[in-house]
């Protein structure tokens, strides 16, 4: 790494992809792909909807309640109808720092 890339704020641990200044989570609680709403610092997950009386997809703060997809394709399909800025993160093992995939 040369001096011009040392302090540009990019995360070189993401297969050469910078994190684009996003404040990514330090780790994920499971392996897999997750959808991360970086503006809100929340994951796509499941939460109880009191009004509907059922569990629904929602923004969740706790990575334990995030939806973990086995493949990138599954995560992409899940983002089809989502509102808000989001990215897909991946961790190959529990507790690992996630990589920015898209």
C-alpha positions as CSV (number, residue, x, y, z in Angstrom):
1,X,0.0,0.0,0.0
2,X,1.5,3.3,-0.9
3,X,1.2,6.6,1.1
4,X,-1.5,8.0,-1.1
5,X,-4.0,5.2,0.0
6,X,-3.2,4.9,3.7
7,X,-5.4,7.6,5.0
8,X,-8.2,8.0,2.5
9,X,-10.9,6.4,4.8
10,X,-11.4,3.4,2.6
11,X,-11.5,-0.1,4.1
12,X,-8.9,-2.1,2.2
13,X,-10.1,-5.3,3.8
14,X,-13.1,-5.4,1.5
15,X,-11.5,-7.1,-1.5
16,X,-10.3,-3.8,-2.8
17,X,-13.7,-2.2,-2.5
18,X,-13.7,0.9,-0.2
19,X,-16.6,1.2,2.2
20,X,-17.5,4.5,0.6
21,X,-17.4,6.3,3.9
22,X,-20.1,4.1,5.3
23,X,-20.0,3.3,9.0
24,X,-20.2,-0.5,8.8
25,X,-20.9,-2.7,11.8
26,X,-17.8,-4.1,13.5
27,X,-19.0,-7.7,13.2
28,X,-22.0,-9.9,12.4
29,X,-23.4,-12.5,14.8
30,X,-23.7,-15.2,12.1
31,X,-22.2,-16.0,8.7
32,X,-24.1,-14.9,5.6
33,X,-25.3,-11.8,3.7
34,X,-27.3,-9.1,5.4
35,X,-29.1,-5.9,4.1
36,X,-27.7,-2.9,6.0
37,X,-29.5,0.5,6.0
38,X,-26.4,2.6,6.6
39,X,-28.2,5.9,7.1
40,X,-30.2,4.4,10.1
41,X,-27.5,1.9,11.2
42,X,-30.1,-0.9,11.0
43,X,-30.5,-4.3,9.4
44,X,-33.4,-5.8,7.4
45,X,-34.9,-8.2,9.9
46,X,-38.1,-9.4,11.6
47,X,-40.0,-7.6,14.3
48,X,-43.4,-7.9,16.0
49,X,-45.9,-5.5,14.4
50,X,-48.4,-4.8,17.1
51,X,-51.0,-3.3,14.8
52,X,-51.0,-6.2,12.4
53,X,-50.6,-8.8,15.2
54,X,-47.8,-10.6,13.4
55,X,-44.1,-10.7,12.8
56,X,-43.1,-8.7,9.7
57,X,-40.0,-7.5,8.0
58,X,-38.7,-4.4,9.6
59,X,-35.6,-2.3,10.3
60,X,-33.8,-3.8,13.4
61,X,-30.9,-2.5,15.4
62,X,-29.7,-5.9,16.8
63,X,-27.7,-8.0,14.3
64,X,-29.1,-11.1,16.1
65,X,-32.5,-10.2,14.6
66,X,-31.3,-9.5,11.1
67,X,-32.2,-11.8,8.2
68,X,-29.1,-13.7,7.1
69,X,-29.2,-14.9,3.5
70,X,-27.0,-17.8,2.3
71,X,-26.3,-16.2,-1.1
72,X,-25.9,-12.7,-2.5
73,X,-28.7,-13.5,-5.0
74,X,-31.1,-14.2,-2.1
75,X,-30.2,-10.9,-0.5
76,X,-30.6,-9.0,-3.8
77,X,-34.1,-10.4,-4.3
78,X,-35.0,-9.4,-0.8
79,X,-34.1,-5.7,-1.6
80,X,-36.5,-5.5,-4.6
81,X,-39.2,-3.6,-2.7
82,X,-37.2,-1.9,-0.1
83,X,-37.2,1.9,0.5
84,X,-34.2,3.7,1.7
85,X,-30.5,3.5,1.0
86,X,-29.1,0.1,1.7
87,X,-26.1,-2.1,0.9
88,X,-25.4,-5.8,1.2
89,X,-22.8,-7.0,3.6
90,X,-21.2,-10.4,4.0
91,X,-19.4,-12.3,6.7
92,X,-17.9,-15.7,6.1
93,X,-18.0,-16.6,9.8
94,X,-19.6,-15.6,13.0
95,X,-18.0,-12.5,14.6
96,X,-16.1,-11.5,11.5
97,X,-16.0,-7.9,10.2
98,X,-18.4,-7.8,7.3
99,X,-17.3,-7.0,3.8
100,X,-19.2,-4.5,1.6
101,X,-20.6,-6.5,-1.3
102,X,-22.9,-4.0,-3.0
